[in-house]
Amino acid sequence: MSRLQWAEADFDPPGACRLLTPQPDDHQTYIMYHGTTQTSAQGILANGFRQSPDGMLGPGVYLSRDLEKASRYPINHPELDKVVIKVKVNVGRVKAINCQNHPLQKTWHYHGYDTAWVPPNCGMVKSGLEENCVWDPSRIKIIRLIRPTAVPVQPAYYM
C-alpha cells in the first residue's frame, strides 16, 4: 500500500528565494507555487497564466510561497489528478492584506501595487497559510510541474 506525498527536493534557482522573509519584499523574485489539475496545468504550460476574473483578492493569479498550501488545490479534487506548478515571480510592489474587508482587498492594483499578500494566520485563509495574488501574469515564469509521488506506507509498530 502507498500514499501520495508532495516533496520539493530541488534547490532554488539563483536569484530567487522562498519563505526566507515573513512578507515578500518589494521588487524581489521568489519561488512560488500554483496548485491545479493536470488538464489545467497543460493549458497553462501551453498558453501561460491568465488572471482569474475574481477571488478573495480580486482578479489575478493566485500563488503561494508555501508548497503545502498550493498542493491542497483544487480543494476536494482527487489527489492523483492534482499538480503544482513551480514558478519564479518578481512581485513588484507588494500590499499586505491582513484582514477581511480590508479597504484595498480587491482594489490594491488600482493603488499602484503589483502583488497582494495575505499573511499566514491572519484569519483570512482557512488553512492559516499565506496567499499571494499577482496582477500581471507576465511577472510569472514557469519552472516546472511537481506531481505527488507515491511512498510506501510503513506499518505501525506497537510496543
Summary of the structure (lengths in Angstrom):
residues: 159
radius of gyration: 16.5
end to end distance: 22.6
largest distance: 61.4
contacts: 445
relative contact order: 0.26
helix: 15%
strand: 32%
